[in-house]
Amino acid sequence: MKHRFLTWFSILVVAFALAGCSGNDEASGDNGEDGVTIKFHTWINDEVGNWDEVIAAFEKEHPGINVETIPLVENMSNDDYLKKLDLLASSGEQLDVFMFANSLDLSKRVSAGLVAPIDSFVEEEGLNVEEEYNNTYAPINGSYYGLPAKLTTNLVLLNKDHLDAAGLEIPTDWTWNDYKEYAKKLTKGEGTEKTYGSYFHTWPDTYLILKLLGKSKNINIINEDGSSNMDDPLLKETLKLRYEMEQEDKTSVPLSATLSQKLDYRQQFFSQSASMIPTASYMITEWGEFTPDFTMAWAPWPKNKEDGPSYARMGGDIMSIAKNSEHKEEAYKFIRWFTTEGIKIQNISIPSWTKTDLNEVVDNLISTTPKPEAIHKESLLYTLKNSEASEVFVPQPFLSEAYSEFNAEAEMYLLGEQDLETTISNAKKKVQAIIDNNK
């Protein structure tokens, strides 16, 4: 009896051990005969991302690789997504593929050891990343940590009906002085019925550096080498432009109203409360809950001087592989496919892939909108084709901290609580302190 008991006990131990191994395989994505399952985390929900169709197409072309799409948030908030992604990573959750909205978000996670380099896969394929994709982000310490997905181009979105009523042409080559004059001519009415010529939102890395973004390089408050760019006179000029438009000319929605009423740039534009908004090409399709009952026109990012090319910041989503992924080869196949064929099937944005037919893509994007006739296609194509990309580099991981300090000082100036010289002086010292603390 004792030997029989030990025999059955041994069988149970072996059975539990095998069950444990099976569970570990499933958790890591190994489904035996069904192939490998990789987990793909994103902030883009199923409704917007069209993920069912995209993943079905990938799995058909790549039998043996299954993709589990996990939108971490339903509200499409990139900030909320990053918080949840960081929590998953810190808890040791198995990750495979994830998206980043920009190179700064990527840079922070590379520094934190979350992202795997893809150099070995790139070299094995013989891929020239800069030829294959529009150059929307640069290598980090000489290595690639992802592939560009969509391409966004800075531009100005305008209400063409308002332009027509004011006798203004759609701009094709203009400066910030022209923008300022347009705003004066587009501003109408008083009180709650007032239509402002312009609206600037609250993102400091866009709306506090409007003129910096029209340069060919050094378009952030911290340079690629980690040095301060706060002495660039275009920073002061940007704040002065905004103050004059918001406080003196009263042709742009004042920051005080934006903050106190929690205004949103989509609401301001689509409700026709503002006629012009500096934004980016994602607005071709990302209208939110709004459908315009007017025609949307597009113009290049305004230049700082009349002569010279029209530069624009270009960027976009980046597909990366988790450092702790146990299926990096399968993950690479997925991000390589998605950033070429897959993003075309998704059909919600302009791909970074250089082999894309821009005219075809724009036609397809417009056709998916609730009101295709609302988009002035001629001005959109002109703007996209005639915008020259600013030099790109991976920002320092502490750049967002620097922008927070700059924003605090700039807000006091734009609200009339502090003069311009004091604002620049204080902001310069605070940004330098952040740089020094991170050396």
Secondary structure by P-SEA (a helix, b strand, c coil): caaaaaaaaaaaaaaaaaaaaaaaaaaacccccccbbbbbbccccccccaaaaaaaaaaaacccbbbbbbcccccccaaaaaaaaaaaaaacccccccccccaaaaaaaaaaccbbbaaaaaaaaccccccccccccccccccccccccbbbbbbbbbcaaaaaaacccccccccaaaaaaaaaaacccccccbbbccccccccccccccccccccccccccccccccccccaaaaaaaaaaaaacccccccccaaaaaaacccaaaaaaaccccccccccccccccccccccbbbbbbccccccccccccccbbbbbbbbbcccccaaaaaaaaaaaacaaaaaaccccccccccaaaaaaaaaaaacccccccaaaaaaaaaaccccccccccccaaaaaaaaaaaaaaaaaaccccaaaaaaaaaaaaaaaaaaac
